[in-house]
Amino acid sequence: MAVPYRSTAIFDEKTLPAALRGEHKTKAGTWGVIQVIEGELKFSLANGEGETILTPDNPGLILPEQPHRVEPLGPMRMQVHFYDQAPDLRDHHRQTGPIAAPKAITA
């Protein structure tokens, strides 16, 4: 099972940084998993190819260098976890709370 090498702080609808609300992407060789802890978050690919509503039961996978943006849909709490290999989303579905990672970062 892949383990995240970094995770963001936990953000809510008020503290989610503008940088994450606007178009951004991970670097080469970095996958991300958006874990919604409470509420809902809209995950949109910047190329217009897809939009998904993320929930605690439906995490979002970010591919390396994939331009995207997120938007809170009301009250929510979320965290992003970063990997150096493709993660298995089924592992996240079994999580009951935020994933502990070695280093927390803020965006």
N, C-alpha and C positions, 0 to 999 in steps of 0.2 A: 504494500500500500504506500502510495506517495505521501510524503509529509510536507506541509508548507514550510518554506524557508523564511517567510515573513508574512505578517498580517497587519492590516490597518487597525487603527482604533475602531471602536464601535461608534457608528454615526447614526443619528436620527434625522428626521425630516428637517430639523432646524440647523443641525451641525454638519450635514453633508456638504463638503466643499464644492464651490462653484466649478473647480477643475474637474470634478467627477460628473457634474451635471452637464458639462459641455463635452464636445467631442475630444476623446483622448484614446490612447492605446498603450498596451504593454510593450516592453522591448522585445527584441528577437530572443527566442528561447525561453520566454516566460509565459506561462499559462496563469490565468486567474480564475478563482471561483468566487462568485458573489453569493454570500450566504445571508439571506434575509432571516432575521431572528424573530421579528414581529412585523405584521402588516404586509404591505405590497410595494413593489418597486417595478417600474417599467424599464426594461433593458432594450435598447434600440441599437441596431447596427447602423453605422454612419452611412453605409452605401445604400441604405433603403431596402436591403434584402430581408429584413426581419425585425420583428418587435415581439417581445415576450413579457408576460407578467410574472415576476419572480415572487415566490412566497416561501415560508419556512419549509414547505414540502417540495419546492421546485427551485433549486439553486441555479445560478447562471454560470455557464462556462465561457471564459474569454480566451480565445486563441492568441498565440503570439502575434503581435503587431496588428491586431484586429481593431480598427477604429470603431468606437462605440460611445454611448452616453447612457446615463441613468436618470430617472425622475421618480421622486417619491410620489406615491398615490395615497396621500393622507398620512396619518401617524405611522411610523415604521422605525425599525432598528436594523442595521445591516453592517456587515464587515466583509472585506475582501481578503482572500488568502492567495499567496503567490507561490508558484511551483516551478521547478526547473525541468519537469517532465509532465506529460499529460496525466492529470488526476482522474480518478474514477468517481464520478458524481454519486454513485450508489453509496460510497463511504460517507459522503456528506449528508445524505438523506438519513442515515442512521444516527447522526449527531443530535443531541438534545439541547445543546447550547453552543456558544461560540467556541471555535477551535483554538486551542492553545498553540502558540507558535513561539519559536525562540526569540524573535525580535518583533516588537510592535513598531509600526511606523505611522506617521500621519501624512495625509495627502495635502 
